[in-house]
Amino acid sequence: MLKSPRYTNDELMTRLKVFVGAMLALTLTGIVFVVLYSLIFVTQPMQQSPNDAKFFELITPIATFLTGILSGIMLGKTDEKKEEKKSEEPEKHDPEPMQEVVDEVEDHIA
């Protein structure tokens, strides 16, 4: 049985962003085509029907919201600074200042 290598957290996050972005883009594209189809190919009366008015009233904020989400996903950055700090070695503390405090306390007690 073939064992594929495990993905790192960055690779998994990138795959998730691509999948979510693709699904939202397909949804937004579908909304645009449905609206265009209803405007171009469906016979429209001289006055807009109440159903059409509610339809466009509902679709407008949904499309705006999806556009905002897509731009946020595409412009979002990973937390590279956090990973850089984790990879660095921890700072080594100099024990000399503590020794001075211990000596001072011992002198005070004696």
Secondary structure, 3 states (H helix, E strand, C coil): CCCCCCCCHHHHHHHHHHHHHHHHHHHHHHHHHHHHHHHHCCCCCCCCCHHHHHHHHHHHHHHHHHHHHHHHHHHCCCCHHHHHHHHCCCCCCCCHHHHHHHHHHHHHHC
